[in-house]
Amino acid sequence: MGRIGLILACLMTGKALCSEGFRVVCASAIPADWSWAIAHPSAEVTSLMAPGTDPHAFQPTPGHVKRLLQADLIVGFDPLLEPWLQQIIKSNKLETKVLWMGKPWISDKGDHLACCPSESTGAKHTLLRRQEGVDPHVWTDPELVEAMGRSLHAALLRTPGSRQSEQGEARLAAFATKARAVDADVRAILGAVPEERRGLLTNHDNLGRIARRYGLRIEGVILKASTTEAADPSAREMVRFAELARRRSVRAIVVDRGQRATAAETIAREAGLPPPVALRIDTLAAAGEAATWAGMMRESARTLAEALSR
């Protein structure tokens, strides 16, 4: 049984299928993929979210809470990004068990997220840029991934029963090598796109770190939040986005795979662009190349390059 199959089986049964030993419970499949690579092979690593789960819509169940109570180490990205996990941790006094891998680059930098601004304000999103928030998509930057791998290794070392001291440095080094290889591959793939073809609109504000690192231009973000119909732009605003796309030579509109994209589809038609391209960036696939973080990054880079080169 492969690692993704094991994660899915654990999710379906709610039981430990590995050993009754050291347990690492991750909020989602991406940190679970890293934990499999860095933790001692005897560790039981599972993800609360199954691969393909929309993290914006995830709701934990009592079974998830039980698994968190049984964990030796809990791994998430940040309380702002996973407030449901923070609530469970605080309610059950599990603070000493949790590692927030992305905290130095997310909530330590600000108190709101660029991708998920407060929906209580009722404010309309602007044509180009909203008030700057913190981009929580730290897993899309391989340099930060390497740093988060080091923090995971350190957390495992100080957690009793992890056996991380046994060849842990070698596993960490292999993880870092893989992250650098991904960085080089994504840079080569997107670097082949001509400069004048690098403009895009995004449906959801989740490509900022990729754009900055690899030289893409995000000319606008369509939705002010990813989960509410109230976030849809008005008809007038969609016309303005279409005009913006033509004026700024936008080559593609990018949407999240599996999420509704009615406004993006309308804007694409109005701007004379191909249908929006669906990108998997917030979760891993259940099978295939994108079932790992490295594969997801390479698949996303190729999808972006192909869309921008049309």
ChimeraX commands (.cxc) that place a marker at each C-alpha (Angstrom):
marker #1 position 0.00,0.00,0.00 radius 0.5
marker #1 position 1.46,3.38,-1.04 radius 0.5
marker #1 position 1.60,6.41,1.20 radius 0.5
marker #1 position -1.50,8.07,-0.27 radius 0.5
marker #1 position -3.41,4.79,-0.05 radius 0.5
marker #1 position -2.38,4.48,3.56 radius 0.5
marker #1 position -3.53,8.00,4.35 radius 0.5
marker #1 position -6.90,7.35,2.68 radius 0.5
marker #1 position -7.31,4.04,4.47 radius 0.5
marker #1 position -6.60,5.63,7.83 radius 0.5
marker #1 position -9.12,8.37,7.02 radius 0.5
marker #1 position -11.82,5.89,6.08 radius 0.5
marker #1 position -11.35,3.55,9.03 radius 0.5
marker #1 position -10.29,6.03,11.68 radius 0.5
marker #1 position -7.81,3.36,12.87 radius 0.5
marker #1 position -4.05,3.09,12.94 radius 0.5
marker #1 position -2.88,0.84,10.12 radius 0.5
marker #1 position 0.81,1.16,10.81 radius 0.5
marker #1 position 2.16,0.59,14.29 radius 0.5
marker #1 position 0.80,1.67,17.63 radius 0.5
marker #1 position 3.96,3.71,18.02 radius 0.5
marker #1 position 4.82,7.31,17.20 radius 0.5
marker #1 position 1.97,9.17,15.50 radius 0.5
marker #1 position 2.24,12.29,13.34 radius 0.5
marker #1 position -1.15,13.79,12.47 radius 0.5
marker #1 position -1.08,16.48,9.79 radius 0.5
marker #1 position -3.79,18.97,8.93 radius 0.5
marker #1 position -3.56,18.25,5.21 radius 0.5
marker #1 position -1.88,16.03,2.65 radius 0.5
marker #1 position 0.98,18.44,1.83 radius 0.5
marker #1 position 2.64,18.41,5.29 radius 0.5
marker #1 position 1.83,14.69,5.48 radius 0.5
marker #1 position 3.86,14.16,2.29 radius 0.5
marker #1 position 6.80,16.01,3.86 radius 0.5
marker #1 position 6.43,14.14,7.13 radius 0.5
marker #1 position 6.61,10.82,5.33 radius 0.5
marker #1 position 9.92,11.93,3.83 radius 0.5
marker #1 position 11.49,13.36,6.99 radius 0.5
marker #1 position 10.15,11.30,9.91 radius 0.5
marker #1 position 11.58,7.91,10.88 radius 0.5
marker #1 position 10.08,5.13,8.71 radius 0.5
marker #1 position 8.45,3.59,11.78 radius 0.5
marker #1 position 6.30,6.69,12.37 radius 0.5
marker #1 position 2.61,6.55,11.51 radius 0.5
marker #1 position 1.85,9.64,9.41 radius 0.5
marker #1 position -1.72,10.56,8.48 radius 0.5
marker #1 position -3.60,13.56,7.13 radius 0.5
marker #1 position -6.92,14.83,8.48 radius 0.5
marker #1 position -7.87,16.12,5.04 radius 0.5
marker #1 position -7.96,13.53,2.30 radius 0.5
marker #1 position -6.10,14.39,-0.91 radius 0.5
marker #1 position -8.28,16.57,-3.12 radius 0.5
marker #1 position -10.14,18.15,-0.21 radius 0.5
marker #1 position -10.89,21.85,-0.57 radius 0.5
marker #1 position -9.15,23.29,2.52 radius 0.5
marker #1 position -11.51,26.29,2.53 radius 0.5
marker #1 position -14.52,24.02,3.03 radius 0.5
marker #1 position -13.07,21.40,5.40 radius 0.5
marker #1 position -14.97,20.71,8.62 radius 0.5
marker #1 position -13.43,18.38,11.25 radius 0.5
marker #1 position -15.45,15.53,12.72 radius 0.5
marker #1 position -15.31,13.92,16.17 radius 0.5
marker #1 position -13.15,11.22,14.60 radius 0.5
marker #1 position -10.60,13.84,13.56 radius 0.5
marker #1 position -10.55,15.22,17.10 radius 0.5
marker #1 position -9.94,11.72,18.49 radius 0.5
marker #1 position -6.94,11.27,16.19 radius 0.5
marker #1 position -5.52,14.61,17.28 radius 0.5
marker #1 position -5.85,13.58,20.92 radius 0.5
marker #1 position -3.89,10.41,20.14 radius 0.5
marker #1 position -1.14,12.21,18.20 radius 0.5
marker #1 position 2.42,12.55,19.42 radius 0.5
marker #1 position 3.01,15.46,17.01 radius 0.5
marker #1 position 0.40,17.61,15.24 radius 0.5
marker #1 position 1.55,19.45,12.12 radius 0.5
marker #1 position -0.26,22.42,10.58 radius 0.5
marker #1 position 0.71,25.53,8.66 radius 0.5
marker #1 position -0.72,28.39,10.73 radius 0.5
marker #1 position -3.64,29.24,13.03 radius 0.5
marker #1 position -4.87,31.89,10.56 radius 0.5
marker #1 position -4.95,29.37,7.74 radius 0.5
marker #1 position -6.35,26.47,9.81 radius 0.5
marker #1 position -8.49,28.12,12.51 radius 0.5
marker #1 position -10.46,24.89,13.01 radius 0.5
marker #1 position -7.23,23.14,14.05 radius 0.5
marker #1 position -6.30,25.98,16.38 radius 0.5
marker #1 position -9.73,25.75,18.03 radius 0.5
marker #1 position -9.35,22.01,18.65 radius 0.5
marker #1 position -5.83,22.47,19.99 radius 0.5
marker #1 position -6.87,25.22,22.42 radius 0.5
marker #1 position -10.02,23.43,23.55 radius 0.5
marker #1 position -8.09,20.25,24.34 radius 0.5
marker #1 position -4.87,21.88,25.62 radius 0.5
marker #1 position -2.72,20.30,22.91 radius 0.5
marker #1 position -0.41,23.31,22.42 radius 0.5
marker #1 position 2.71,21.36,23.42 radius 0.5
marker #1 position 2.07,18.82,20.66 radius 0.5
marker #1 position 1.65,21.19,17.70 radius 0.5
marker #1 position 4.11,22.47,15.12 radius 0.5
marker #1 position 2.90,25.45,13.06 radius 0.5
marker #1 position 5.38,25.14,10.20 radius 0.5
marker #1 position 4.38,28.27,8.31 radius 0.5
marker #1 position 3.96,30.62,11.26 radius 0.5
marker #1 position 7.20,32.61,10.70 radius 0.5
marker #1 position 5.89,33.63,7.26 radius 0.5
marker #1 position 2.15,33.88,7.95 radius 0.5
marker #1 position 0.70,35.04,11.28 radius 0.5
marker #1 position 4.06,36.33,12.52 radius 0.5
marker #1 position 3.88,38.77,9.58 radius 0.5
marker #1 position 0.32,40.03,9.96 radius 0.5
marker #1 position -3.14,39.43,11.29 radius 0.5
marker #1 position -5.07,38.74,8.08 radius 0.5
marker #1 position -4.61,36.70,4.93 radius 0.5
marker #1 position -4.39,38.02,1.39 radius 0.5
marker #1 position -6.42,35.10,0.05 radius 0.5
marker #1 position -9.19,35.23,2.65 radius 0.5
marker #1 position -9.98,38.80,3.74 radius 0.5
marker #1 position -12.71,39.30,6.30 radius 0.5
marker #1 position -16.14,38.76,4.80 radius 0.5
marker #1 position -17.79,40.77,7.57 radius 0.5
marker #1 position -16.72,44.15,6.22 radius 0.5
marker #1 position -18.85,43.94,3.10 radius 0.5
marker #1 position -16.14,45.85,1.22 radius 0.5
marker #1 position -15.97,45.47,-2.54 radius 0.5
marker #1 position -12.73,44.27,-3.98 radius 0.5
marker #1 position -10.82,46.78,-6.06 radius 0.5
marker #1 position -9.93,46.35,-9.70 radius 0.5
marker #1 position -6.32,45.40,-9.16 radius 0.5
marker #1 position -5.07,45.05,-5.61 radius 0.5
marker #1 position -6.90,44.87,-2.32 radius 0.5
marker #1 position -5.25,46.00,0.90 radius 0.5
marker #1 position -2.14,43.88,1.23 radius 0.5
marker #1 position -2.49,40.83,3.44 radius 0.5
marker #1 position -0.13,37.96,4.14 radius 0.5
marker #1 position 0.03,35.27,1.46 radius 0.5
marker #1 position -0.35,31.96,3.36 radius 0.5
marker #1 position 0.60,29.70,0.45 radius 0.5
marker #1 position 4.07,29.05,1.84 radius 0.5
marker #1 position 4.22,25.56,0.32 radius 0.5
marker #1 position 4.47,27.11,-3.16 radius 0.5
marker #1 position 7.94,28.54,-2.40 radius 0.5
marker #1 position 10.56,25.74,-2.38 radius 0.5
marker #1 position 12.97,27.85,-0.35 radius 0.5
marker #1 position 10.38,28.12,2.43 radius 0.5
marker #1 position 9.57,24.42,2.03 radius 0.5
marker #1 position 13.20,23.60,2.76 radius 0.5
marker #1 position 13.05,25.80,5.87 radius 0.5
marker #1 position 9.81,24.16,7.01 radius 0.5
marker #1 position 11.45,20.78,6.55 radius 0.5
marker #1 position 14.16,21.84,8.98 radius 0.5
marker #1 position 11.58,22.95,11.54 radius 0.5
marker #1 position 9.76,19.62,11.18 radius 0.5
marker #1 position 13.01,17.71,11.70 radius 0.5
marker #1 position 13.75,19.78,14.82 radius 0.5
marker #1 position 10.25,19.18,16.20 radius 0.5
marker #1 position 10.61,15.45,15.67 radius 0.5
marker #1 position 13.99,15.45,17.41 radius 0.5
marker #1 position 12.55,17.01,20.55 radius 0.5
marker #1 position 9.40,14.85,20.65 radius 0.5
marker #1 position 9.85,11.66,22.75 radius 0.5
marker #1 position 9.53,8.41,20.87 radius 0.5
marker #1 position 10.13,9.78,17.37 radius 0.5
marker #1 position 13.45,7.96,16.74 radius 0.5
marker #1 position 14.34,11.01,14.62 radius 0.5
marker #1 position 17.99,10.90,15.69 radius 0.5
marker #1 position 18.36,7.70,13.66 radius 0.5
marker #1 position 19.44,8.88,10.18 radius 0.5
marker #1 position 17.20,11.92,10.46 radius 0.5
marker #1 position 19.85,14.27,9.12 radius 0.5
marker #1 position 20.18,12.11,6.00 radius 0.5
marker #1 position 16.42,12.15,5.40 radius 0.5
marker #1 position 16.36,15.92,5.90 radius 0.5
marker #1 position 19.23,16.38,3.42 radius 0.5
marker #1 position 17.40,14.27,0.83 radius 0.5
marker #1 position 14.26,16.36,1.37 radius 0.5
marker #1 position 16.22,19.59,0.86 radius 0.5
marker #1 position 17.78,18.22,-2.32 radius 0.5
marker #1 position 14.33,17.39,-3.67 radius 0.5
marker #1 position 13.01,20.88,-2.83 radius 0.5
marker #1 position 15.92,22.50,-4.69 radius 0.5
marker #1 position 15.35,20.22,-7.70 radius 0.5
marker #1 position 11.69,21.27,-7.78 radius 0.5
marker #1 position 12.73,24.93,-7.61 radius 0.5
marker #1 position 15.12,24.47,-10.54 radius 0.5
marker #1 position 12.54,22.61,-12.63 radius 0.5
marker #1 position 9.74,25.14,-12.02 radius 0.5
marker #1 position 12.11,28.01,-12.80 radius 0.5
marker #1 position 13.12,26.35,-16.07 radius 0.5
marker #1 position 9.52,25.59,-17.08 radius 0.5
marker #1 position 8.15,29.08,-16.37 radius 0.5
marker #1 position 11.34,30.79,-17.48 radius 0.5
marker #1 position 10.72,29.50,-21.00 radius 0.5
marker #1 position 7.54,31.61,-21.24 radius 0.5
marker #1 position 8.29,34.88,-23.07 radius 0.5
marker #1 position 8.16,37.97,-20.87 radius 0.5
marker #1 position 5.24,39.49,-22.77 radius 0.5
marker #1 position 3.13,36.35,-22.17 radius 0.5
marker #1 position 3.45,36.20,-18.38 radius 0.5
marker #1 position 0.35,38.20,-17.41 radius 0.5
marker #1 position -2.61,36.43,-15.82 radius 0.5
marker #1 position -5.76,36.89,-13.76 radius 0.5
marker #1 position -6.47,34.56,-10.88 radius 0.5
marker #1 position -9.82,33.55,-9.47 radius 0.5
marker #1 position -8.42,33.13,-5.96 radius 0.5
marker #1 position -5.40,34.89,-4.46 radius 0.5
marker #1 position -3.12,31.86,-4.20 radius 0.5
marker #1 position -0.37,32.38,-6.79 radius 0.5
marker #1 position 1.39,35.41,-5.31 radius 0.5
marker #1 position 4.45,33.54,-4.08 radius 0.5
marker #1 position 4.82,31.63,-7.34 radius 0.5
marker #1 position 4.48,34.83,-9.35 radius 0.5
marker #1 position 7.11,36.67,-7.31 radius 0.5
marker #1 position 9.59,33.81,-7.33 radius 0.5
marker #1 position 9.28,32.86,-10.99 radius 0.5
marker #1 position 8.53,36.16,-12.69 radius 0.5
marker #1 position 4.83,35.97,-13.51 radius 0.5
marker #1 position 2.51,39.01,-13.42 radius 0.5
marker #1 position -0.79,38.75,-11.59 radius 0.5
marker #1 position -2.82,41.60,-13.09 radius 0.5
marker #1 position -5.88,41.06,-10.92 radius 0.5
marker #1 position -7.69,38.72,-8.50 radius 0.5
marker #1 position -11.37,38.11,-9.24 radius 0.5
marker #1 position -12.82,36.83,-5.96 radius 0.5
marker #1 position -12.33,38.55,-2.65 radius 0.5
marker #1 position -12.98,35.22,-0.90 radius 0.5
marker #1 position -13.09,31.66,-2.14 radius 0.5
marker #1 position -16.18,30.32,-0.39 radius 0.5
marker #1 position -19.06,32.81,-0.62 radius 0.5
marker #1 position -21.25,33.81,-3.50 radius 0.5
marker #1 position -21.15,37.35,-2.10 radius 0.5
marker #1 position -17.54,37.47,-3.21 radius 0.5
marker #1 position -18.54,37.40,-6.89 radius 0.5
marker #1 position -17.89,40.66,-8.71 radius 0.5
marker #1 position -20.82,42.57,-10.13 radius 0.5
marker #1 position -21.58,42.54,-13.85 radius 0.5
marker #1 position -19.94,45.97,-14.17 radius 0.5
marker #1 position -16.82,44.74,-12.39 radius 0.5
marker #1 position -16.61,41.69,-14.65 radius 0.5
marker #1 position -16.68,43.98,-17.67 radius 0.5
marker #1 position -13.86,46.00,-16.08 radius 0.5
marker #1 position -11.86,42.81,-15.50 radius 0.5
marker #1 position -12.34,41.85,-19.15 radius 0.5
marker #1 position -11.14,45.30,-20.25 radius 0.5
marker #1 position -8.20,44.97,-17.88 radius 0.5
marker #1 position -7.32,41.60,-19.36 radius 0.5
marker #1 position -7.25,43.06,-22.87 radius 0.5
marker #1 position -5.35,46.20,-21.83 radius 0.5
marker #1 position -2.70,44.37,-19.81 radius 0.5
marker #1 position -2.28,41.57,-22.39 radius 0.5
marker #1 position -3.42,38.90,-19.96 radius 0.5
marker #1 position -2.79,35.49,-21.48 radius 0.5
marker #1 position -4.76,33.26,-19.10 radius 0.5
marker #1 position -7.25,33.20,-16.26 radius 0.5
marker #1 position -6.42,30.66,-13.56 radius 0.5
marker #1 position -8.99,29.02,-11.28 radius 0.5
marker #1 position -8.72,26.46,-8.49 radius 0.5
marker #1 position -9.40,22.94,-9.65 radius 0.5
marker #1 position -12.75,21.72,-8.38 radius 0.5
marker #1 position -14.06,25.13,-7.30 radius 0.5
marker #1 position -16.84,27.16,-8.87 radius 0.5
marker #1 position -15.59,29.67,-11.44 radius 0.5
marker #1 position -18.64,31.28,-13.03 radius 0.5
marker #1 position -17.25,34.82,-12.91 radius 0.5
marker #1 position -13.89,33.72,-14.32 radius 0.5
marker #1 position -15.62,31.94,-17.21 radius 0.5
marker #1 position -17.67,35.05,-18.01 radius 0.5
marker #1 position -14.60,37.29,-17.92 radius 0.5
marker #1 position -12.70,34.92,-20.20 radius 0.5
marker #1 position -15.50,35.06,-22.78 radius 0.5
marker #1 position -15.75,38.86,-22.57 radius 0.5
marker #1 position -11.97,39.23,-22.95 radius 0.5
marker #1 position -11.74,36.78,-25.85 radius 0.5
marker #1 position -9.53,34.42,-23.85 radius 0.5
marker #1 position -9.61,30.61,-23.76 radius 0.5
marker #1 position -11.65,29.08,-20.92 radius 0.5
marker #1 position -10.01,29.42,-17.52 radius 0.5
marker #1 position -7.28,26.93,-16.75 radius 0.5
marker #1 position -7.83,24.81,-13.63 radius 0.5
marker #1 position -4.81,24.57,-11.36 radius 0.5
marker #1 position -4.27,22.30,-8.35 radius 0.5
marker #1 position -2.28,24.34,-5.83 radius 0.5
marker #1 position -4.03,24.04,-2.44 radius 0.5
marker #1 position -4.11,20.26,-2.16 radius 0.5
marker #1 position -2.58,17.08,-3.55 radius 0.5
marker #1 position -4.21,14.59,-5.88 radius 0.5
marker #1 position -5.32,11.16,-4.68 radius 0.5
marker #1 position -3.16,9.47,-7.32 radius 0.5
marker #1 position -0.74,10.24,-10.13 radius 0.5
marker #1 position 2.11,12.73,-10.35 radius 0.5
marker #1 position 0.38,15.40,-8.26 radius 0.5
marker #1 position -0.10,13.00,-5.33 radius 0.5
marker #1 position 3.18,14.40,-3.97 radius 0.5
marker #1 position 4.19,17.99,-3.30 radius 0.5
marker #1 position 7.03,17.79,-5.84 radius 0.5
marker #1 position 4.73,16.40,-8.51 radius 0.5
marker #1 position 2.02,18.96,-7.76 radius 0.5
marker #1 position 4.51,21.82,-8.19 radius 0.5
marker #1 position 5.84,20.47,-11.49 radius 0.5
marker #1 position 2.35,19.76,-12.81 radius 0.5
marker #1 position 1.22,23.28,-11.86 radius 0.5
marker #1 position 4.25,24.84,-13.57 radius 0.5
marker #1 position 3.62,22.94,-16.80 radius 0.5
marker #1 position -0.09,23.81,-16.73 radius 0.5
marker #1 position 0.69,27.50,-16.23 radius 0.5
marker #1 position 3.34,27.51,-18.96 radius 0.5
marker #1 position 1.02,25.84,-21.45 radius 0.5
marker #1 position -1.82,28.25,-20.66 radius 0.5
marker #1 position 0.38,31.34,-20.97 radius 0.5
marker #1 position 1.95,30.12,-24.21 radius 0.5
marker #1 position -1.34,29.66,-26.09 radius 0.5
marker link #1:1,2 radius 0.2
marker link #1:2,3 radius 0.2
marker link #1:3,4 radius 0.2
marker link #1:4,5 radius 0.2
marker link #1:5,6 radius 0.2
marker link #1:6,7 radius 0.2
marker link #1:7,8 radius 0.2
marker link #1:8,9 radius 0.2
marker link #1:9,10 radius 0.2
marker link #1:10,11 radius 0.2
marker link #1:11,12 radius 0.2
marker link #1:12,13 radius 0.2
marker link #1:13,14 radius 0.2
marker link #1:14,15 radius 0.2
marker link #1:15,16 radius 0.2
marker link #1:16,17 radius 0.2
marker link #1:17,18 radius 0.2
marker link #1:18,19 radius 0.2
marker link #1:19,20 radius 0.2
marker link #1:20,21 radius 0.2
marker link #1:21,22 radius 0.2
marker link #1:22,23 radius 0.2
marker link #1:23,24 radius 0.2
marker link #1:24,25 radius 0.2
marker link #1:25,26 radius 0.2
marker link #1:26,27 radius 0.2
marker link #1:27,28 radius 0.2
marker link #1:28,29 radius 0.2
marker link #1:29,30 radius 0.2
marker link #1:30,31 radius 0.2
marker link #1:31,32 radius 0.2
marker link #1:32,33 radius 0.2
marker link #1:33,34 radius 0.2
marker link #1:34,35 radius 0.2
marker link #1:35,36 radius 0.2
marker link #1:36,37 radius 0.2
marker link #1:37,38 radius 0.2
marker link #1:38,39 radius 0.2
marker link #1:39,40 radius 0.2
marker link #1:40,41 radius 0.2
marker link #1:41,42 radius 0.2
marker link #1:42,43 radius 0.2
marker link #1:43,44 radius 0.2
marker link #1:44,45 radius 0.2
marker link #1:45,46 radius 0.2
marker link #1:46,47 radius 0.2
marker link #1:47,48 radius 0.2
marker link #1:48,49 radius 0.2
marker link #1:49,50 radius 0.2
marker link #1:50,51 radius 0.2
marker link #1:51,52 radius 0.2
marker link #1:52,53 radius 0.2
marker link #1:53,54 radius 0.2
marker link #1:54,55 radius 0.2
marker link #1:55,56 radius 0.2
marker link #1:56,57 radius 0.2
marker link #1:57,58 radius 0.2
marker link #1:58,59 radius 0.2
marker link #1:59,60 radius 0.2
marker link #1:60,61 radius 0.2
marker link #1:61,62 radius 0.2
marker link #1:62,63 radius 0.2
marker link #1:63,64 radius 0.2
marker link #1:64,65 radius 0.2
marker link #1:65,66 radius 0.2
marker link #1:66,67 radius 0.2
marker link #1:67,68 radius 0.2
marker link #1:68,69 radius 0.2
marker link #1:69,70 radius 0.2
marker link #1:70,71 radius 0.2
marker link #1:71,72 radius 0.2
marker link #1:72,73 radius 0.2
marker link #1:73,74 radius 0.2
marker link #1:74,75 radius 0.2
marker link #1:75,76 radius 0.2
marker link #1:76,77 radius 0.2
marker link #1:77,78 radius 0.2
marker link #1:78,79 radius 0.2
marker link #1:79,80 radius 0.2
marker link #1:80,81 radius 0.2
marker link #1:81,82 radius 0.2
marker link #1:82,83 radius 0.2
marker link #1:83,84 radius 0.2
marker link #1:84,85 radius 0.2
marker link #1:85,86 radius 0.2
marker link #1:86,87 radius 0.2
marker link #1:87,88 radius 0.2
marker link #1:88,89 radius 0.2
marker link #1:89,90 radius 0.2
marker link #1:90,91 radius 0.2
marker link #1:91,92 radius 0.2
marker link #1:92,93 radius 0.2
marker link #1:93,94 radius 0.2
marker link #1:94,95 radius 0.2
marker link #1:95,96 radius 0.2
marker link #1:96,97 radius 0.2
marker link #1:97,98 radius 0.2
marker link #1:98,99 radius 0.2
marker link #1:99,100 radius 0.2
marker link #1:100,101 radius 0.2
marker link #1:101,102 radius 0.2
marker link #1:102,103 radius 0.2
marker link #1:103,104 radius 0.2
marker link #1:104,105 radius 0.2
marker link #1:105,106 radius 0.2
marker link #1:106,107 radius 0.2
marker link #1:107,108 radius 0.2
marker link #1:108,109 radius 0.2
marker link #1:109,110 radius 0.2
marker link #1:110,111 radius 0.2
marker link #1:111,112 radius 0.2
marker link #1:112,113 radius 0.2
marker link #1:113,114 radius 0.2
marker link #1:114,115 radius 0.2
marker link #1:115,116 radius 0.2
marker link #1:116,117 radius 0.2
marker link #1:117,118 radius 0.2
marker link #1:118,119 radius 0.2
marker link #1:119,120 radius 0.2
marker link #1:120,121 radius 0.2
marker link #1:121,122 radius 0.2
marker link #1:122,123 radius 0.2
marker link #1:123,124 radius 0.2
marker link #1:124,125 radius 0.2
marker link #1:125,126 radius 0.2
marker link #1:126,127 radius 0.2
marker link #1:127,128 radius 0.2
marker link #1:128,129 radius 0.2
marker link #1:129,130 radius 0.2
marker link #1:130,131 radius 0.2
marker link #1:131,132 radius 0.2
marker link #1:132,133 radius 0.2
marker link #1:133,134 radius 0.2
marker link #1:134,135 radius 0.2
marker link #1:135,136 radius 0.2
marker link #1:136,137 radius 0.2
marker link #1:137,138 radius 0.2
marker link #1:138,139 radius 0.2
marker link #1:139,140 radius 0.2
marker link #1:140,141 radius 0.2
marker link #1:141,142 radius 0.2
marker link #1:142,143 radius 0.2
marker link #1:143,144 radius 0.2
marker link #1:144,145 radius 0.2
marker link #1:145,146 radius 0.2
marker link #1:146,147 radius 0.2
marker link #1:147,148 radius 0.2
marker link #1:148,149 radius 0.2
marker link #1:149,150 radius 0.2
marker link #1:150,151 radius 0.2
marker link #1:151,152 radius 0.2
marker link #1:152,153 radius 0.2
marker link #1:153,154 radius 0.2
marker link #1:154,155 radius 0.2
marker link #1:155,156 radius 0.2
marker link #1:156,157 radius 0.2
marker link #1:157,158 radius 0.2
marker link #1:158,159 radius 0.2
marker link #1:159,160 radius 0.2
marker link #1:160,161 radius 0.2
marker link #1:161,162 radius 0.2
marker link #1:162,163 radius 0.2
marker link #1:163,164 radius 0.2
marker link #1:164,165 radius 0.2
marker link #1:165,166 radius 0.2
marker link #1:166,167 radius 0.2
marker link #1:167,168 radius 0.2
marker link #1:168,169 radius 0.2
marker link #1:169,170 radius 0.2
marker link #1:170,171 radius 0.2
marker link #1:171,172 radius 0.2
marker link #1:172,173 radius 0.2
marker link #1:173,174 radius 0.2
marker link #1:174,175 radius 0.2
marker link #1:175,176 radius 0.2
marker link #1:176,177 radius 0.2
marker link #1:177,178 radius 0.2
marker link #1:178,179 radius 0.2
marker link #1:179,180 radius 0.2
marker link #1:180,181 radius 0.2
marker link #1:181,182 radius 0.2
marker link #1:182,183 radius 0.2
marker link #1:183,184 radius 0.2
marker link #1:184,185 radius 0.2
marker link #1:185,186 radius 0.2
marker link #1:186,187 radius 0.2
marker link #1:187,188 radius 0.2
marker link #1:188,189 radius 0.2
marker link #1:189,190 radius 0.2
marker link #1:190,191 radius 0.2
marker link #1:191,192 radius 0.2
marker link #1:192,193 radius 0.2
marker link #1:193,194 radius 0.2
marker link #1:194,195 radius 0.2
marker link #1:195,196 radius 0.2
marker link #1:196,197 radius 0.2
marker link #1:197,198 radius 0.2
marker link #1:198,199 radius 0.2
marker link #1:199,200 radius 0.2
marker link #1:200,201 radius 0.2
marker link #1:201,202 radius 0.2
marker link #1:202,203 radius 0.2
marker link #1:203,204 radius 0.2
marker link #1:204,205 radius 0.2
marker link #1:205,206 radius 0.2
marker link #1:206,207 radius 0.2
marker link #1:207,208 radius 0.2
marker link #1:208,209 radius 0.2
marker link #1:209,210 radius 0.2
marker link #1:210,211 radius 0.2
marker link #1:211,212 radius 0.2
marker link #1:212,213 radius 0.2
marker link #1:213,214 radius 0.2
marker link #1:214,215 radius 0.2
marker link #1:215,216 radius 0.2
marker link #1:216,217 radius 0.2
marker link #1:217,218 radius 0.2
marker link #1:218,219 radius 0.2
marker link #1:219,220 radius 0.2
marker link #1:220,221 radius 0.2
marker link #1:221,222 radius 0.2
marker link #1:222,223 radius 0.2
marker link #1:223,224 radius 0.2
marker link #1:224,225 radius 0.2
marker link #1:225,226 radius 0.2
marker link #1:226,227 radius 0.2
marker link #1:227,228 radius 0.2
marker link #1:228,229 radius 0.2
marker link #1:229,230 radius 0.2
marker link #1:230,231 radius 0.2
marker link #1:231,232 radius 0.2
marker link #1:232,233 radius 0.2
marker link #1:233,234 radius 0.2
marker link #1:234,235 radius 0.2
marker link #1:235,236 radius 0.2
marker link #1:236,237 radius 0.2
marker link #1:237,238 radius 0.2
marker link #1:238,239 radius 0.2
marker link #1:239,240 radius 0.2
marker link #1:240,241 radius 0.2
marker link #1:241,242 radius 0.2
marker link #1:242,243 radius 0.2
marker link #1:243,244 radius 0.2
marker link #1:244,245 radius 0.2
marker link #1:245,246 radius 0.2
marker link #1:246,247 radius 0.2
marker link #1:247,248 radius 0.2
marker link #1:248,249 radius 0.2
marker link #1:249,250 radius 0.2
marker link #1:250,251 radius 0.2
marker link #1:251,252 radius 0.2
marker link #1:252,253 radius 0.2
marker link #1:253,254 radius 0.2
marker link #1:254,255 radius 0.2
marker link #1:255,256 radius 0.2
marker link #1:256,257 radius 0.2
marker link #1:257,258 radius 0.2
marker link #1:258,259 radius 0.2
marker link #1:259,260 radius 0.2
marker link #1:260,261 radius 0.2
marker link #1:261,262 radius 0.2
marker link #1:262,263 radius 0.2
marker link #1:263,264 radius 0.2
marker link #1:264,265 radius 0.2
marker link #1:265,266 radius 0.2
marker link #1:266,267 radius 0.2
marker link #1:267,268 radius 0.2
marker link #1:268,269 radius 0.2
marker link #1:269,270 radius 0.2
marker link #1:270,271 radius 0.2
marker link #1:271,272 radius 0.2
marker link #1:272,273 radius 0.2
marker link #1:273,274 radius 0.2
marker link #1:274,275 radius 0.2
marker link #1:275,276 radius 0.2
marker link #1:276,277 radius 0.2
marker link #1:277,278 radius 0.2
marker link #1:278,279 radius 0.2
marker link #1:279,280 radius 0.2
marker link #1:280,281 radius 0.2
marker link #1:281,282 radius 0.2
marker link #1:282,283 radius 0.2
marker link #1:283,284 radius 0.2
marker link #1:284,285 radius 0.2
marker link #1:285,286 radius 0.2
marker link #1:286,287 radius 0.2
marker link #1:287,288 radius 0.2
marker link #1:288,289 radius 0.2
marker link #1:289,290 radius 0.2
marker link #1:290,291 radius 0.2
marker link #1:291,292 radius 0.2
marker link #1:292,293 radius 0.2
marker link #1:293,294 radius 0.2
marker link #1:294,295 radius 0.2
marker link #1:295,296 radius 0.2
marker link #1:296,297 radius 0.2
marker link #1:297,298 radius 0.2
marker link #1:298,299 radius 0.2
marker link #1:299,300 radius 0.2
marker link #1:300,301 radius 0.2
marker link #1:301,302 radius 0.2
marker link #1:302,303 radius 0.2
marker link #1:303,304 radius 0.2
marker link #1:304,305 radius 0.2
marker link #1:305,306 radius 0.2
marker link #1:306,307 radius 0.2
marker link #1:307,308 radius 0.2
marker link #1:308,309 radius 0.2
marker link #1:309,310 radius 0.2
view
